[in-house]
């Protein structure tokens, strides 16, 4: 008998975090930096798209020129994307896949929403994001409480996300990452920015109790001792950019094994040795 595991992310907490971020209206500099990354990658594509799909609530003005028309759709509480089948030339996501429990399933839905040879581009947080905060939580709670509870979500690395693109059926998958180190005078300022981005703890297994002053003070001391320079606390944010195409017969395909007509040793000017 299989055991049903609880979802990693609490959808109610995800929605509450997004609503609070909207009310705060703070500086979402991480989204702006990732948006610039999406624009750069779109600008490198020598194609004019007709029908665009923006996965999210608000279409950024810098994205609008890349397609003649845009549909704005987001995943619902059941992680269903009501976008239809094969209707779009390009689909874009800016961190909206961050708290999806079934990411492979979400990617499959996006691929199915694209026309053949349609482009998918997305930005997600990568594995090094908030590594300093994760480290200090582990050290502090282990020392004070004798164990740790989940505070920072696990983030996938570049290779894992590339594999998920292939698994979802995308052709010509590419993943690359960019890192940004932000420096803070106080830990509270980092927490404020995470709230403004809607990126607080939304894990299903999170502790429901408050951390308490003792934990918070020890956390700041640990952070300053292990991850600070010149009196500033360092916080790493890694953004992974995903690029994939809906399959089409015109796309380049890898050669079949054994079909090469030239030996690698000839191309390199070396002597082939058998062992």
C-alpha positions, 0 to 999 in steps of 0.5 A: 500500500502506497503512503500519500505524502503531504504536499511540500507547499501549503497553498493557503499559506502561498496565497496569504503570502502573495496577498500580504506582499501585494498590500506591502507594495515594497521594492521587488528588486529580485523580480525586477532583476529576473524580469531583465533576464527574461527580456534579455533572453527574449531579445535574443530570439529572432522571431515575432510571436503572435499569441503570448501566455503570461503565467501570473496576474500582471503583465510587465510593460517590458514584456508586452512588445514581444507578442501581438497579444497576451493572455494572463493565466495562473495556476489555480488552487489545484495546480491546474493551468486553464490555458487550453491546448496548443494555443500559444507561441510563447509562455513566460513565468516569473517565479510563479512556479516557485511554490508548485507542488507538482512541478513536472506536471505544471511544466507538462501543462505549459508545454501542452499550451504551446503550439509546435515550436512554441517557446517557454521561458521561466525564472525560478530560485535556484539551489544557492538561494538563502543558503546563509539563512538556511545554515544559521537556522540549522546551527541555531535550532540544533543548539537551542532546541536540539533539532531543526524545523523547516524554515527555508524551502528546498530549491532545485539546482540547474541540472535538476531543472534541466532534467525536469524540462526534458521529462516534461517533453520540451525540446532543446532544453537550456538552463542557466543561472545568475547569482545576486548577493544582497547585503543587509545591516540587520536580519529584520531587513532581509525578512522584510524583503522576503515578505515584500516578494511573497517568499516567506515560509509556506512549507506544509511542515513548517512550525506554527509557533513563533520563533521567540526572542531567544532564537531570533537573537541567536540567529542574528549572532550566528549570521553575523559570525558566519556570513557577514563582511564589513558589518553587513549580512550577506544573503545569496539569491540564485535565479535559474532561467529555464528555456525550452521549445515545444517539439516540432519536426523542423528542430535540430535533433541529436545524431543517433549513436554510431552515425558519426562519419568522422572519428574524434581522434581524426578531428583532434589529430591524435592516435586512437588506442584500444585497451 
